[in-house]
Amino acid sequence: MRAPLLSRLWRSRVPVAAGLPDRVDRVYAIGDVHGDLDRLLGLEGLIRADAARAGAAPDRSAILLLGDV
């Protein structure tokens, strides 16, 4: 018997990297953007400002995009 449709769709054929690079101090997660580049760029500016206020080096921050980009 074949697996139900949703089970087949959710199986990943591409390995997904787990974890974060070494020495990441800050992680910013962004939800569904739905193609809104202006908002995404606005968030990038807010993230850069927040990281600067916190004294975080740009190469020690990570942005995690979740959902539809």
The first five atom37 places (N, CA, C, CB, O) and aatype in JSON, in Angstrom:
{
  "aatype": [12, 1, 0, 14, 10, 10, 15, 1, 10, 17, 1, 15, 1, 19, 14, 19, 0, 0, 7, 10, 14, 3, 1, 19, 3, 1, 19, 18, 0, 9, 7, 3, 19, 8, 7, 3, 10, 3, 1, 10, 10, 7, 10, 6, 7, 10, 9, 1, 0, 3, 0, 0, 1, 0, 7, 0, 0, 14, 3, 1, 15, 0, 9, 10, 10, 10, 7, 3, 19],
  "atom_mask": [
    [1, 1, 1, 1, 1],
    [1, 1, 1, 1, 1],
    [1, 1, 1, 1, 1],
    [1, 1, 1, 1, 1],
    [1, 1, 1, 1, 1],
    [1, 1, 1, 1, 1],
    [1, 1, 1, 1, 1],
    [1, 1, 1, 1, 1],
    [1, 1, 1, 1, 1],
    [1, 1, 1, 1, 1],
    [1, 1, 1, 1, 1],
    [1, 1, 1, 1, 1],
    [1, 1, 1, 1, 1],
    [1, 1, 1, 1, 1],
    [1, 1, 1, 1, 1],
    [1, 1, 1, 1, 1],
    [1, 1, 1, 1, 1],
    [1, 1, 1, 1, 1],
    [1, 1, 1, 0, 1],
    [1, 1, 1, 1, 1],
    [1, 1, 1, 1, 1],
    [1, 1, 1, 1, 1],
    [1, 1, 1, 1, 1],
    [1, 1, 1, 1, 1],
    [1, 1, 1, 1, 1],
    [1, 1, 1, 1, 1],
    [1, 1, 1, 1, 1],
    [1, 1, 1, 1, 1],
    [1, 1, 1, 1, 1],
    [1, 1, 1, 1, 1],
    [1, 1, 1, 0, 1],
    [1, 1, 1, 1, 1],
    [1, 1, 1, 1, 1],
    [1, 1, 1, 1, 1],
    [1, 1, 1, 0, 1],
    [1, 1, 1, 1, 1],
    [1, 1, 1, 1, 1],
    [1, 1, 1, 1, 1],
    [1, 1, 1, 1, 1],
    [1, 1, 1, 1, 1],
    [1, 1, 1, 1, 1],
    [1, 1, 1, 0, 1],
    [1, 1, 1, 1, 1],
    [1, 1, 1, 1, 1],
    [1, 1, 1, 0, 1],
    [1, 1, 1, 1, 1],
    [1, 1, 1, 1, 1],
    [1, 1, 1, 1, 1],
    [1, 1, 1, 1, 1],
    [1, 1, 1, 1, 1],
    [1, 1, 1, 1, 1],
    [1, 1, 1, 1, 1],
    [1, 1, 1, 1, 1],
    [1, 1, 1, 1, 1],
    [1, 1, 1, 0, 1],
    [1, 1, 1, 1, 1],
    [1, 1, 1, 1, 1],
    [1, 1, 1, 1, 1],
    [1, 1, 1, 1, 1],
    [1, 1, 1, 1, 1],
    [1, 1, 1, 1, 1],
    [1, 1, 1, 1, 1],
    [1, 1, 1, 1, 1],
    [1, 1, 1, 1, 1],
    [1, 1, 1, 1, 1],
    [1, 1, 1, 1, 1],
    [1, 1, 1, 0, 1],
    [1, 1, 1, 1, 1],
    [1, 1, 1, 1, 1]
  ],
  "atom_positions": [
    [[0.84, -1.18, 0.0], [0.0, 0.0, 0.0], [0.89, 1.25, 0.0], [-0.96, 0.0, 1.22], [1.89, 1.3, 0.71]],
    [[0.53, 2.22, -0.78], [1.31, 3.46, -0.85], [1.04, 4.35, 0.35], [1.01, 4.23, -2.14], [-0.05, 4.33, 0.92]],
    [[2.05, 5.13, 0.72], [1.91, 6.07, 1.84], [0.92, 7.16, 1.46], [3.27, 6.69, 2.23], [0.84, 7.53, 0.29]],
    [[0.17, 7.68, 2.43], [-0.75, 8.79, 2.15], [0.0, 9.97, 1.52], [-1.46, 9.24, 3.44], [1.2, 10.14, 1.72]],
    [[-0.72, 10.76, 0.77], [-0.14, 11.88, 0.02], [0.68, 12.81, 0.91], [-1.23, 12.67, -0.67], [1.82, 13.14, 0.57]],
    [[0.13, 13.24, 2.05], [0.85, 14.18, 2.9], [2.14, 13.58, 3.43], [-0.03, 14.64, 4.06], [3.15, 14.27, 3.54]],
    [[2.11, 12.29, 3.77], [3.34, 11.65, 4.25], [4.41, 11.66, 3.17], [3.05, 10.2, 4.69], [5.59, 11.87, 3.48]],
    [[4.02, 11.45, 1.94], [5.0, 11.47, 0.85], [5.53, 12.88, 0.61], [4.38, 10.92, -0.43], [6.7, 13.05, 0.29]],
    [[4.67, 13.89, 0.76], [5.11, 15.27, 0.53], [6.08, 15.74, 1.6], [3.91, 16.19, 0.48], [7.0, 16.51, 1.31]],
    [[5.89, 15.3, 2.83], [6.71, 15.78, 3.93], [8.06, 15.1, 4.02], [5.98, 15.6, 5.22], [8.94, 15.59, 4.72]],
    [[8.25, 14.01, 3.33], [9.55, 13.34, 3.34], [10.56, 14.2, 2.58], [9.46, 11.92, 2.71], [10.34, 14.57, 1.43]],
    [[11.64, 14.5, 3.24], [12.67, 15.32, 2.6], [13.68, 14.44, 1.9], [13.37, 16.23, 3.64], [14.21, 13.5, 2.49]],
    [[13.94, 14.74, 0.66], [14.98, 14.03, -0.07], [16.3, 14.79, -0.02], [14.55, 13.79, -1.52], [17.33, 14.3, -0.48]],
    [[16.26, 15.98, 0.52], [17.46, 16.81, 0.62], [17.83, 16.91, 2.1], [17.24, 18.24, -0.01], [16.98, 17.29, 2.91]],
    [[19.07, 16.59, 2.46], [19.45, 16.71, 3.87], [19.36, 18.16, 4.33], [20.88, 16.17, 4.08], [19.7, 19.08, 3.59]],
    [[18.92, 18.33, 5.55], [18.78, 19.67, 6.13], [19.86, 19.81, 7.2], [17.34, 19.89, 6.73], [20.01, 18.95, 8.06]],
    [[20.6, 20.9, 7.14], [21.64, 21.15, 8.14], [20.99, 21.43, 9.49], [22.54, 22.34, 7.71], [20.02, 22.2, 9.58]],
    [[21.51, 20.83, 10.5], [20.98, 21.05, 11.85], [21.97, 21.9, 12.63], [20.71, 19.69, 12.58], [23.18, 21.76, 12.49]],
    [[21.44, 22.77, 13.45], [22.29, 23.57, 14.3], [22.73, 24.87, 13.65], [0.0, 0.0, 0.0], [22.32, 25.2, 12.54]],
    [[23.56, 25.57, 14.36], [24.06, 26.87, 13.92], [25.58, 26.81, 13.82], [23.62, 28.0, 14.88], [26.22, 25.97, 14.45]],
    [[26.14, 27.72, 13.05], [27.6, 27.79, 13.01], [28.17, 28.09, 14.4], [28.06, 28.87, 12.01], [27.48, 28.64, 15.25]],
    [[29.41, 27.72, 14.6], [30.07, 28.03, 15.88], [30.12, 29.54, 16.09], [31.5, 27.43, 15.91], [30.2, 30.32, 15.14]],
    [[30.07, 29.91, 17.34], [30.25, 31.29, 17.77], [29.16, 32.24, 17.27], [31.59, 31.78, 17.3], [29.45, 33.38, 16.89]],
    [[27.92, 31.79, 17.28], [26.79, 32.67, 16.97], [26.22, 33.15, 18.3], [25.7, 31.94, 16.09], [25.83, 32.34, 19.13]],
    [[26.18, 34.46, 18.48], [25.69, 35.03, 19.74], [24.2, 35.37, 19.69], [26.48, 36.26, 20.08], [23.51, 35.31, 20.7]],
    [[23.73, 35.74, 18.51], [22.34, 36.18, 18.39], [21.69, 35.49, 17.2], [22.25, 37.73, 18.23], [22.31, 35.32, 16.15]],
    [[20.44, 35.09, 17.39], [19.66, 34.48, 16.31], [18.37, 35.26, 16.18], [19.38, 32.95, 16.58], [17.66, 35.49, 17.16]],
    [[18.06, 35.67, 14.96], [16.82, 36.37, 14.66], [16.0, 35.47, 13.74], [17.09, 37.77, 14.0], [16.49, 35.02, 12.71]],
    [[14.76, 35.21, 14.11], [13.88, 34.36, 13.3], [12.81, 35.24, 12.66], [13.23, 33.24, 14.16], [12.17, 36.04, 13.33]],
    [[12.63, 35.08, 11.36], [11.63, 35.83, 10.6], [10.62, 34.84, 10.04], [12.3, 36.68, 9.45], [11.0, 33.86, 9.4]],
    [[9.36, 35.09, 10.28], [8.29, 34.23, 9.79], [7.98, 34.48, 8.33], [0.0, 0.0, 0.0], [8.81, 35.01, 7.59]],
    [[6.8, 34.1, 7.92], [6.38, 34.21, 6.51], [6.52, 35.64, 6.0], [4.94, 33.74, 6.35], [5.99, 36.58, 6.58]],
    [[7.24, 35.78, 4.9], [7.43, 37.08, 4.27], [6.51, 37.22, 3.05], [8.91, 37.26, 3.85], [6.11, 38.33, 2.7]],
    [[6.18, 36.11, 2.43], [5.27, 36.07, 1.28], [5.68, 37.03, 0.17], [3.86, 36.4, 1.73], [4.85, 37.7, -0.44]],
    [[6.99, 37.1, -0.09], [7.49, 37.89, -1.21], [7.52, 39.39, -0.99], [0.0, 0.0, 0.0], [7.75, 40.13, -1.94]],
    [[7.31, 39.85, 0.23], [7.29, 41.29, 0.5], [8.72, 41.77, 0.78], [6.35, 41.62, 1.71], [9.15, 41.83, 1.93]],
    [[9.44, 42.09, -0.28], [10.85, 42.48, -0.16], [11.03, 43.73, 0.69], [11.43, 42.71, -1.55], [11.99, 43.82, 1.46]],
    [[10.13, 44.69, 0.57], [10.26, 45.92, 1.36], [10.24, 45.63, 2.85], [9.14, 46.91, 1.0], [11.04, 46.18, 3.61]],
    [[9.33, 44.77, 3.27], [9.28, 44.42, 4.69], [10.51, 43.62, 5.12], [8.0, 43.61, 5.0], [11.04, 43.83, 6.21]],
    [[10.96, 42.72, 4.26], [12.14, 41.94, 4.59], [13.36, 42.86, 4.75], [12.41, 40.88, 3.51], [14.14, 42.68, 5.68]],
    [[13.51, 43.81, 3.86], [14.62, 44.76, 3.96], [14.48, 45.64, 5.2], [14.7, 45.63, 2.7], [15.48, 45.98, 5.84]],
    [[13.25, 46.01, 5.54], [13.01, 46.77, 6.75], [13.4, 45.99, 7.99], [0.0, 0.0, 0.0], [14.0, 46.53, 8.93]],
    [[13.06, 44.69, 7.99], [13.46, 43.84, 9.12], [14.97, 43.71, 9.21], [12.82, 42.45, 8.98], [15.53, 43.69, 10.3]],
    [[15.61, 43.62, 8.05], [17.07, 43.53, 8.05], [17.67, 44.77, 8.73], [17.61, 43.38, 6.61], [18.61, 44.66, 9.51]],
    [[17.14, 45.94, 8.41], [17.62, 47.17, 9.05], [17.39, 47.16, 10.56], [0.0, 0.0, 0.0], [18.26, 47.57, 11.32]],
    [[16.22, 46.69, 10.99], [15.93, 46.6, 12.43], [16.85, 45.61, 13.12], [14.46, 46.2, 12.65], [17.31, 45.84, 14.24]],
    [[17.13, 44.5, 12.45], [18.02, 43.49, 13.02], [19.43, 44.04, 13.15], [18.02, 42.22, 12.16], [20.09, 43.85, 14.17]],
    [[19.91, 44.72, 12.11], [21.25, 45.31, 12.18], [21.34, 46.33, 13.32], [21.61, 45.99, 10.84], [22.34, 46.36, 14.04]],
    [[20.32, 47.14, 13.48], [20.31, 48.15, 14.55], [20.28, 47.48, 15.92], [19.1, 49.09, 14.39], [20.99, 47.9, 16.83]],
    [[19.48, 46.44, 16.07], [19.4, 45.73, 17.35], [20.74, 45.08, 17.69], [18.29, 44.69, 17.31], [21.2, 45.15, 18.83]],
    [[21.36, 44.43, 16.7], [22.65, 43.78, 16.94], [23.71, 44.81, 17.31], [23.09, 42.99, 15.7], [24.54, 44.56, 18.18]],
    [[23.68, 45.97, 16.66], [24.65, 47.03, 16.97], [24.44, 47.55, 18.4], [24.54, 48.19, 15.96], [25.4, 47.76, 19.13]],
    [[23.17, 47.75, 18.79], [22.88, 48.2, 20.16], [23.38, 47.19, 21.18], [21.36, 48.43, 20.34], [23.83, 47.57, 22.26]],
    [[23.29, 45.91, 20.85], [23.71, 44.85, 21.77], [25.21, 44.63, 21.74], [22.99, 43.55, 21.45], [25.75, 43.87, 22.54]],
    [[25.9, 45.3, 20.8], [27.34, 45.12, 20.68], [27.74, 43.82, 20.01], [0.0, 0.0, 0.0], [28.87, 43.36, 20.16]],
    [[26.81, 43.21, 19.28], [27.09, 41.94, 18.61], [27.8, 42.21, 17.29], [25.79, 41.13, 18.37], [27.4, 43.08, 16.52]],
    [[28.84, 41.45, 17.03], [29.55, 41.56, 15.76], [28.65, 41.02, 14.64], [30.92, 40.79, 15.8], [27.96, 40.02, 14.85]],
    [[28.65, 41.66, 13.47], [27.79, 41.21, 12.38], [27.99, 39.75, 11.99], [28.02, 42.07, 11.17], [27.05, 39.07, 11.61]],
    [[29.23, 39.27, 12.1], [29.49, 37.88, 11.72], [29.15, 36.89, 12.84], [30.94, 37.72, 11.33], [29.37, 35.69, 12.7]],
    [[28.6, 37.4, 13.95], [28.21, 36.51, 15.06], [26.72, 36.53, 15.28], [28.93, 36.9, 16.34], [26.24, 36.14, 16.34]],
    [[25.97, 36.99, 14.29], [24.52, 36.99, 14.32], [24.01, 36.14, 13.15], [23.95, 38.44, 14.26], [24.65, 36.08, 12.1]],
    [[22.87, 35.49, 13.34], [22.29, 34.65, 12.29], [20.83, 35.04, 12.11], [22.43, 33.14, 12.63], [20.13, 35.34, 13.08]],
    [[20.38, 35.02, 10.86], [18.98, 35.24, 10.55], [18.41, 33.94, 10.03], [18.8, 36.4, 9.51], [18.93, 33.35, 9.08]],
    [[17.33, 33.5, 10.66], [16.67, 32.26, 10.31], [15.34, 32.61, 9.65], [16.46, 31.34, 11.55], [14.47, 33.22, 10.27]],
    [[15.2, 32.22, 8.38], [13.95, 32.49, 7.64], [13.05, 31.28, 7.76], [14.24, 32.83, 6.13], [13.45, 30.16, 7.41]],
    [[11.84, 31.49, 8.25], [10.87, 30.42, 8.44], [9.69, 30.63, 7.51], [10.4, 30.35, 9.91], [9.28, 31.77, 7.28]],
    [[9.14, 29.59, 6.98], [7.93, 29.71, 6.16], [8.21, 30.21, 4.77], [0.0, 0.0, 0.0], [9.3, 30.02, 4.23]],
    [[7.21, 30.87, 4.2], [7.29, 31.35, 2.82], [8.14, 32.61, 2.74], [5.89, 31.62, 2.25], [7.93, 33.57, 3.49]],
    [[9.07, 32.6, 1.83], [9.91, 33.77, 1.62], [9.5, 34.37, 0.33], [11.42, 33.43, 1.62], [10.05, 35.38, -0.09]]
  ]
}
